[in-house]
C-alpha cells in the first residue's frame, strides 16, 4: 500500500471506476461554475498575499501571459526547506492544513531503481523542498479563505 504519488513500478491504471466517471461527468456539467469559483479563490490569494510575499521573499505563482490558467492549486515558494516546514507547522497550529507538493520522481523508490539520485535534478529538488500548497477547493468558505490569508500575513520569515 502506497500513497497516490509514490511511483513503484512501470505502468499505471488509467481506468476510472464507474463512480469516479459519474462524479467527473457531474463536475464537467458544472465546469464553468466550478472554474469561476476556483478563479475567485486563486485571484484572492494572489492579490491579498502579494505585499506579504514581496516583503518576506516568498515567490507567488507566475502564469505566462500566453498560458491559460487551470486554477487547480495555489502555491507559495518559500526561501528554503526549514522555512517551509516552519510555515506548514505554523498554519497547522492555527487550524489550517497546508501541504508540500509532489516529491521528485527520480528520488522515488522506482526512480532510484532506474538510477536516480540526489543532485540529478537540482532545480526540481530545490523547488520540491520549498513549495507549499494552500487550501484550494471549490467550496472553500470566504471566512476560511480570509482566515488563511490573515494567518499567513502574520507569519514572519
CNS distance restraints for C-alpha pairs under 8 A (distance, minus, plus):
assign (resid   2 and name CA) (resid   6 and name CA) 6.24 0.50 0.50
assign (resid   5 and name CA) (resid 102 and name CA) 6.86 0.50 0.50
assign (resid   5 and name CA) (resid 103 and name CA) 7.78 0.50 0.50
assign (resid   6 and name CA) (resid 108 and name CA) 6.62 0.50 0.50
assign (resid   6 and name CA) (resid 109 and name CA) 7.82 0.50 0.50
assign (resid   7 and name CA) (resid 105 and name CA) 7.17 0.50 0.50
assign (resid   7 and name CA) (resid 108 and name CA) 6.26 0.50 0.50
assign (resid   7 and name CA) (resid 109 and name CA) 6.85 0.50 0.50
assign (resid   7 and name CA) (resid 110 and name CA) 5.73 0.50 0.50
assign (resid   7 and name CA) (resid 111 and name CA) 7.53 0.50 0.50
assign (resid   8 and name CA) (resid 108 and name CA) 7.68 0.50 0.50
assign (resid   8 and name CA) (resid 109 and name CA) 6.15 0.50 0.50
assign (resid   8 and name CA) (resid 110 and name CA) 4.87 0.50 0.50
assign (resid   9 and name CA) (resid 110 and name CA) 5.95 0.50 0.50
assign (resid  16 and name CA) (resid  20 and name CA) 5.77 0.50 0.50
assign (resid  16 and name CA) (resid  21 and name CA) 6.01 0.50 0.50
assign (resid  17 and name CA) (resid  21 and name CA) 6.18 0.50 0.50
assign (resid  18 and name CA) (resid  22 and name CA) 6.15 0.50 0.50
assign (resid  19 and name CA) (resid  23 and name CA) 6.18 0.50 0.50
assign (resid  20 and name CA) (resid  24 and name CA) 6.06 0.50 0.50
assign (resid  21 and name CA) (resid  25 and name CA) 6.12 0.50 0.50
assign (resid  22 and name CA) (resid  26 and name CA) 6.36 0.50 0.50
assign (resid  23 and name CA) (resid  27 and name CA) 6.34 0.50 0.50
assign (resid  24 and name CA) (resid  28 and name CA) 6.09 0.50 0.50
assign (resid  25 and name CA) (resid  29 and name CA) 6.28 0.50 0.50
assign (resid  26 and name CA) (resid  30 and name CA) 6.48 0.50 0.50
assign (resid  27 and name CA) (resid  31 and name CA) 5.76 0.50 0.50
assign (resid  27 and name CA) (resid  34 and name CA) 7.78 0.50 0.50
assign (resid  30 and name CA) (resid  34 and name CA) 6.13 0.50 0.50
assign (resid  31 and name CA) (resid  35 and name CA) 5.92 0.50 0.50
assign (resid  32 and name CA) (resid  36 and name CA) 6.02 0.50 0.50
assign (resid  33 and name CA) (resid  37 and name CA) 6.37 0.50 0.50
assign (resid  34 and name CA) (resid  38 and name CA) 6.17 0.50 0.50
assign (resid  34 and name CA) (resid 138 and name CA) 6.15 0.50 0.50
assign (resid  35 and name CA) (resid  39 and name CA) 5.89 0.50 0.50
assign (resid  35 and name CA) (resid  70 and name CA) 8.00 0.50 0.50
assign (resid  35 and name CA) (resid  71 and name CA) 7.17 0.50 0.50
assign (resid  36 and name CA) (resid  40 and name CA) 6.30 0.50 0.50
assign (resid  37 and name CA) (resid  41 and name CA) 6.39 0.50 0.50
assign (resid  37 and name CA) (resid 138 and name CA) 6.17 0.50 0.50
assign (resid  37 and name CA) (resid 139 and name CA) 7.95 0.50 0.50
assign (resid  38 and name CA) (resid  42 and name CA) 6.08 0.50 0.50
assign (resid  38 and name CA) (resid  71 and name CA) 5.89 0.50 0.50
assign (resid  38 and name CA) (resid  72 and name CA) 7.46 0.50 0.50
assign (resid  38 and name CA) (resid 136 and name CA) 7.54 0.50 0.50
assign (resid  38 and name CA) (resid 137 and name CA) 6.88 0.50 0.50
assign (resid  38 and name CA) (resid 138 and name CA) 5.60 0.50 0.50
assign (resid  39 and name CA) (resid  43 and name CA) 5.88 0.50 0.50
assign (resid  39 and name CA) (resid  71 and name CA) 5.84 0.50 0.50
assign (resid  40 and name CA) (resid  44 and name CA) 6.01 0.50 0.50
assign (resid  41 and name CA) (resid  45 and name CA) 6.30 0.50 0.50
assign (resid  41 and name CA) (resid 136 and name CA) 7.26 0.50 0.50
assign (resid  41 and name CA) (resid 145 and name CA) 7.56 0.50 0.50
assign (resid  42 and name CA) (resid  46 and name CA) 6.17 0.50 0.50
assign (resid  42 and name CA) (resid  71 and name CA) 6.41 0.50 0.50
assign (resid  42 and name CA) (resid  73 and name CA) 7.62 0.50 0.50
assign (resid  42 and name CA) (resid  74 and name CA) 6.23 0.50 0.50
assign (resid  42 and name CA) (resid 136 and name CA) 7.72 0.50 0.50
assign (resid  43 and name CA) (resid  47 and name CA) 6.01 0.50 0.50
assign (resid  44 and name CA) (resid  48 and name CA) 5.77 0.50 0.50
assign (resid  45 and name CA) (resid  49 and name CA) 5.72 0.50 0.50
assign (resid  45 and name CA) (resid  74 and name CA) 7.66 0.50 0.50
assign (resid  45 and name CA) (resid 149 and name CA) 6.99 0.50 0.50
assign (resid  46 and name CA) (resid  50 and name CA) 6.01 0.50 0.50
assign (resid  46 and name CA) (resid  60 and name CA) 7.19 0.50 0.50
assign (resid  48 and name CA) (resid 149 and name CA) 7.02 0.50 0.50
assign (resid  49 and name CA) (resid  53 and name CA) 5.92 0.50 0.50
assign (resid  49 and name CA) (resid 149 and name CA) 6.80 0.50 0.50
assign (resid  49 and name CA) (resid 152 and name CA) 7.98 0.50 0.50
assign (resid  49 and name CA) (resid 153 and name CA) 7.07 0.50 0.50
assign (resid  50 and name CA) (resid  54 and name CA) 6.24 0.50 0.50
assign (resid  50 and name CA) (resid  60 and name CA) 7.64 0.50 0.50
assign (resid  51 and name CA) (resid  55 and name CA) 6.22 0.50 0.50
assign (resid  52 and name CA) (resid  56 and name CA) 6.07 0.50 0.50
assign (resid  52 and name CA) (resid 153 and name CA) 5.96 0.50 0.50
assign (resid  53 and name CA) (resid  57 and name CA) 5.87 0.50 0.50
assign (resid  53 and name CA) (resid  58 and name CA) 4.62 0.50 0.50
assign (resid  53 and name CA) (resid  59 and name CA) 6.39 0.50 0.50
assign (resid  53 and name CA) (resid  60 and name CA) 7.08 0.50 0.50
assign (resid  54 and name CA) (resid  58 and name CA) 6.26 0.50 0.50
assign (resid  54 and name CA) (resid  59 and name CA) 7.48 0.50 0.50
assign (resid  56 and name CA) (resid 156 and name CA) 7.02 0.50 0.50
assign (resid  56 and name CA) (resid 157 and name CA) 6.08 0.50 0.50
assign (resid  57 and name CA) (resid  78 and name CA) 7.40 0.50 0.50
assign (resid  57 and name CA) (resid  79 and name CA) 6.84 0.50 0.50
assign (resid  58 and name CA) (resid  76 and name CA) 6.66 0.50 0.50
assign (resid  58 and name CA) (resid  77 and name CA) 5.70 0.50 0.50
assign (resid  58 and name CA) (resid  78 and name CA) 5.01 0.50 0.50
assign (resid  58 and name CA) (resid  79 and name CA) 6.44 0.50 0.50
assign (resid  59 and name CA) (resid  76 and name CA) 5.88 0.50 0.50
assign (resid  59 and name CA) (resid  77 and name CA) 4.99 0.50 0.50
assign (resid  59 and name CA) (resid  78 and name CA) 6.72 0.50 0.50
assign (resid  60 and name CA) (resid  75 and name CA) 6.81 0.50 0.50
assign (resid  60 and name CA) (resid  76 and name CA) 5.12 0.50 0.50
assign (resid  60 and name CA) (resid  77 and name CA) 6.51 0.50 0.50
assign (resid  61 and name CA) (resid  74 and name CA) 7.37 0.50 0.50
assign (resid  61 and name CA) (resid  75 and name CA) 6.55 0.50 0.50
assign (resid  61 and name CA) (resid  76 and name CA) 6.80 0.50 0.50
assign (resid  63 and name CA) (resid  67 and name CA) 6.69 0.50 0.50
assign (resid  63 and name CA) (resid  69 and name CA) 7.15 0.50 0.50
assign (resid  72 and name CA) (resid 136 and name CA) 7.51 0.50 0.50
assign (resid  73 and name CA) (resid 133 and name CA) 6.93 0.50 0.50
assign (resid  73 and name CA) (resid 134 and name CA) 7.48 0.50 0.50
assign (resid  73 and name CA) (resid 136 and name CA) 5.82 0.50 0.50
assign (resid  74 and name CA) (resid 133 and name CA) 5.85 0.50 0.50
assign (resid  74 and name CA) (resid 134 and name CA) 5.76 0.50 0.50
assign (resid  74 and name CA) (resid 135 and name CA) 7.69 0.50 0.50
assign (resid  74 and name CA) (resid 136 and name CA) 6.57 0.50 0.50
assign (resid  75 and name CA) (resid 131 and name CA) 6.55 0.50 0.50
assign (resid  75 and name CA) (resid 132 and name CA) 5.47 0.50 0.50
assign (resid  75 and name CA) (resid 133 and name CA) 4.31 0.50 0.50
assign (resid  75 and name CA) (resid 134 and name CA) 5.85 0.50 0.50
assign (resid  76 and name CA) (resid 131 and name CA) 5.77 0.50 0.50
assign (resid  76 and name CA) (resid 132 and name CA) 5.49 0.50 0.50
assign (resid  76 and name CA) (resid 133 and name CA) 6.58 0.50 0.50
assign (resid  76 and name CA) (resid 134 and name CA) 7.75 0.50 0.50
assign (resid  77 and name CA) (resid 127 and name CA) 7.24 0.50 0.50
assign (resid  77 and name CA) (resid 130 and name CA) 5.27 0.50 0.50
assign (resid  77 and name CA) (resid 131 and name CA) 4.57 0.50 0.50
assign (resid  77 and name CA) (resid 132 and name CA) 6.53 0.50 0.50
assign (resid  78 and name CA) (resid  83 and name CA) 6.56 0.50 0.50
assign (resid  78 and name CA) (resid  84 and name CA) 5.78 0.50 0.50
assign (resid  78 and name CA) (resid 130 and name CA) 5.04 0.50 0.50
assign (resid  78 and name CA) (resid 131 and name CA) 6.38 0.50 0.50
assign (resid  78 and name CA) (resid 132 and name CA) 7.62 0.50 0.50
assign (resid  79 and name CA) (resid  83 and name CA) 6.58 0.50 0.50
assign (resid  79 and name CA) (resid  84 and name CA) 7.56 0.50 0.50
assign (resid  79 and name CA) (resid 130 and name CA) 6.43 0.50 0.50
assign (resid  80 and name CA) (resid  84 and name CA) 6.27 0.50 0.50
assign (resid  80 and name CA) (resid 129 and name CA) 6.74 0.50 0.50
assign (resid  80 and name CA) (resid 130 and name CA) 5.25 0.50 0.50
assign (resid  81 and name CA) (resid  85 and name CA) 6.16 0.50 0.50
assign (resid  81 and name CA) (resid 129 and name CA) 4.97 0.50 0.50
assign (resid  81 and name CA) (resid 130 and name CA) 5.22 0.50 0.50
assign (resid  82 and name CA) (resid  86 and name CA) 6.27 0.50 0.50
assign (resid  83 and name CA) (resid  87 and name CA) 6.00 0.50 0.50
assign (resid  83 and name CA) (resid 130 and name CA) 7.94 0.50 0.50
assign (resid  83 and name CA) (resid 157 and name CA) 6.88 0.50 0.50
assign (resid  84 and name CA) (resid  88 and name CA) 6.17 0.50 0.50
assign (resid  84 and name CA) (resid 129 and name CA) 7.62 0.50 0.50
assign (resid  84 and name CA) (resid 130 and name CA) 5.78 0.50 0.50
assign (resid  84 and name CA) (resid 131 and name CA) 7.27 0.50 0.50
assign (resid  84 and name CA) (resid 132 and name CA) 6.90 0.50 0.50
assign (resid  85 and name CA) (resid  89 and name CA) 6.17 0.50 0.50
assign (resid  86 and name CA) (resid  90 and name CA) 5.97 0.50 0.50
assign (resid  87 and name CA) (resid  91 and name CA) 6.22 0.50 0.50
assign (resid  87 and name CA) (resid 155 and name CA) 7.40 0.50 0.50
assign (resid  88 and name CA) (resid  92 and name CA) 6.15 0.50 0.50
assign (resid  88 and name CA) (resid  97 and name CA) 7.64 0.50 0.50
assign (resid  88 and name CA) (resid  98 and name CA) 5.99 0.50 0.50
assign (resid  88 and name CA) (resid  99 and name CA) 6.92 0.50 0.50
assign (resid  88 and name CA) (resid 132 and name CA) 7.67 0.50 0.50
assign (resid  89 and name CA) (resid  93 and name CA) 6.08 0.50 0.50
assign (resid  90 and name CA) (resid  94 and name CA) 6.44 0.50 0.50
assign (resid  90 and name CA) (resid 155 and name CA) 7.73 0.50 0.50
assign (resid  91 and name CA) (resid  95 and name CA) 6.40 0.50 0.50
assign (resid  91 and name CA) (resid  96 and name CA) 4.97 0.50 0.50
assign (resid  91 and name CA) (resid  97 and name CA) 6.59 0.50 0.50
assign (resid  91 and name CA) (resid  98 and name CA) 7.04 0.50 0.50
assign (resid  91 and name CA) (resid 151 and name CA) 7.16 0.50 0.50
assign (resid  91 and name CA) (resid 152 and name CA) 7.45 0.50 0.50
assign (resid  92 and name CA) (resid  96 and name CA) 4.92 0.50 0.50
assign (resid  92 and name CA) (resid  97 and name CA) 5.59 0.50 0.50
assign (resid  92 and name CA) (resid  98 and name CA) 7.41 0.50 0.50
assign (resid  94 and name CA) (resid 151 and name CA) 7.45 0.50 0.50
assign (resid  96 and name CA) (resid 135 and name CA) 7.86 0.50 0.50
assign (resid  96 and name CA) (resid 148 and name CA) 6.89 0.50 0.50
assign (resid  97 and name CA) (resid 134 and name CA) 7.65 0.50 0.50
assign (resid  97 and name CA) (resid 135 and name CA) 6.79 0.50 0.50
assign (resid  98 and name CA) (resid 132 and name CA) 6.76 0.50 0.50
assign (resid  98 and name CA) (resid 133 and name CA) 5.68 0.50 0.50
assign (resid  98 and name CA) (resid 134 and name CA) 5.16 0.50 0.50
assign (resid  98 and name CA) (resid 135 and name CA) 6.13 0.50 0.50
assign (resid  99 and name CA) (resid 132 and name CA) 5.63 0.50 0.50
assign (resid  99 and name CA) (resid 133 and name CA) 5.36 0.50 0.50
assign (resid  99 and name CA) (resid 134 and name CA) 7.15 0.50 0.50
assign (resid 100 and name CA) (resid 128 and name CA) 7.62 0.50 0.50
assign (resid 100 and name CA) (resid 129 and name CA) 7.94 0.50 0.50
assign (resid 100 and name CA) (resid 130 and name CA) 7.95 0.50 0.50
assign (resid 100 and name CA) (resid 131 and name CA) 5.81 0.50 0.50
assign (resid 100 and name CA) (resid 132 and name CA) 4.38 0.50 0.50
assign (resid 100 and name CA) (resid 133 and name CA) 5.83 0.50 0.50
assign (resid 101 and name CA) (resid 128 and name CA) 6.71 0.50 0.50
assign (resid 101 and name CA) (resid 131 and name CA) 6.40 0.50 0.50
assign (resid 101 and name CA) (resid 132 and name CA) 6.32 0.50 0.50
assign (resid 101 and name CA) (resid 133 and name CA) 6.58 0.50 0.50
assign (resid 102 and name CA) (resid 128 and name CA) 6.90 0.50 0.50
assign (resid 103 and name CA) (resid 107 and name CA) 7.42 0.50 0.50
assign (resid 103 and name CA) (resid 108 and name CA) 7.38 0.50 0.50
assign (resid 103 and name CA) (resid 128 and name CA) 6.26 0.50 0.50
assign (resid 104 and name CA) (resid 108 and name CA) 6.81 0.50 0.50
assign (resid 104 and name CA) (resid 124 and name CA) 6.51 0.50 0.50
assign (resid 104 and name CA) (resid 125 and name CA) 6.43 0.50 0.50
assign (resid 104 and name CA) (resid 128 and name CA) 6.90 0.50 0.50
assign (resid 105 and name CA) (resid 110 and name CA) 7.92 0.50 0.50
assign (resid 105 and name CA) (resid 111 and name CA) 5.72 0.50 0.50
assign (resid 106 and name CA) (resid 110 and name CA) 7.63 0.50 0.50
assign (resid 106 and name CA) (resid 111 and name CA) 4.12 0.50 0.50
assign (resid 106 and name CA) (resid 112 and name CA) 6.10 0.50 0.50
assign (resid 106 and name CA) (resid 114 and name CA) 7.99 0.50 0.50
assign (resid 106 and name CA) (resid 115 and name CA) 7.85 0.50 0.50
assign (resid 106 and name CA) (resid 116 and name CA) 4.63 0.50 0.50
assign (resid 106 and name CA) (resid 117 and name CA) 6.64 0.50 0.50
assign (resid 106 and name CA) (resid 120 and name CA) 7.83 0.50 0.50
assign (resid 107 and name CA) (resid 111 and name CA) 5.49 0.50 0.50
assign (resid 107 and name CA) (resid 112 and name CA) 5.70 0.50 0.50
assign (resid 107 and name CA) (resid 116 and name CA) 5.91 0.50 0.50
assign (resid 107 and name CA) (resid 117 and name CA) 6.03 0.50 0.50
assign (resid 107 and name CA) (resid 118 and name CA) 6.83 0.50 0.50
assign (resid 108 and name CA) (resid 112 and name CA) 6.07 0.50 0.50
assign (resid 109 and name CA) (resid 113 and name CA) 6.38 0.50 0.50
assign (resid 110 and name CA) (resid 114 and name CA) 6.52 0.50 0.50
assign (resid 111 and name CA) (resid 115 and name CA) 6.51 0.50 0.50
assign (resid 111 and name CA) (resid 116 and name CA) 5.19 0.50 0.50
assign (resid 112 and name CA) (resid 116 and name CA) 4.36 0.50 0.50
assign (resid 112 and name CA) (resid 117 and name CA) 6.24 0.50 0.50
assign (resid 116 and name CA) (resid 120 and name CA) 6.74 0.50 0.50
assign (resid 118 and name CA) (resid 122 and name CA) 7.85 0.50 0.50
assign (resid 118 and name CA) (resid 125 and name CA) 7.89 0.50 0.50
assign (resid 119 and name CA) (resid 125 and name CA) 7.62 0.50 0.50
assign (resid 121 and name CA) (resid 125 and name CA) 6.19 0.50 0.50
assign (resid 122 and name CA) (resid 126 and name CA) 6.01 0.50 0.50
assign (resid 123 and name CA) (resid 127 and name CA) 6.11 0.50 0.50
assign (resid 124 and name CA) (resid 128 and name CA) 5.94 0.50 0.50
assign (resid 125 and name CA) (resid 129 and name CA) 6.25 0.50 0.50
assign (resid 126 and name CA) (resid 130 and name CA) 6.53 0.50 0.50
assign (resid 127 and name CA) (resid 131 and name CA) 5.87 0.50 0.50
assign (resid 135 and name CA) (resid 140 and name CA) 7.88 0.50 0.50
assign (resid 136 and name CA) (resid 140 and name CA) 6.89 0.50 0.50
assign (resid 140 and name CA) (resid 144 and name CA) 6.64 0.50 0.50
assign (resid 140 and name CA) (resid 145 and name CA) 6.69 0.50 0.50
assign (resid 141 and name CA) (resid 145 and name CA) 6.30 0.50 0.50
assign (resid 142 and name CA) (resid 146 and name CA) 6.06 0.50 0.50
assign (resid 143 and name CA) (resid 147 and name CA) 6.19 0.50 0.50
assign (resid 144 and name CA) (resid 148 and name CA) 6.20 0.50 0.50
assign (resid 145 and name CA) (resid 149 and name CA) 6.32 0.50 0.50
assign (resid 146 and name CA) (resid 150 and name CA) 6.06 0.50 0.50
assign (resid 147 and name CA) (resid 151 and name CA) 5.95 0.50 0.50
assign (resid 148 and name CA) (resid 152 and name CA) 6.08 0.50 0.50
assign (resid 149 and name CA) (resid 153 and name CA) 6.03 0.50 0.50
assign (resid 150 and name CA) (resid 154 and name CA) 6.51 0.50 0.50
assign (resid 151 and name CA) (resid 155 and name CA) 6.81 0.50 0.50
